[in-house]
Amino acid sequence: MKPFTAVKVFSSTMARDREVLGERITEWLRAHPELQLVDTVVTQTSDDEYHCLSITLFLAGTSEADPAAAPSLVRPVVPRPSR
């Protein structure tokens, strides 16, 4: 995987929301041109009643948004020291 500086997760358990998840992601990416998509991971989980679709975006660049003020926007990645 290429280096990344931020992670954004989109997820939904409701069928209607899952149907438009791609459009939501496209809108979000257009609203954040300062971030470049590095990689994507799609995860589907389910139990007897619920099906959850999660799309995790790995991004490079810097966001103008303050993650502390708007935690739903972007989660910056803080490198951990190697042991």
Protein Blocks (a to p, Z undefined) as FASTA:
>chain_A
ZZdfbdcddddfbfklmmmmmmmmmmmmmmmmmbccfbdcddddddfkbccddddddded
ddfbdfklmmmlpccddddddZZ
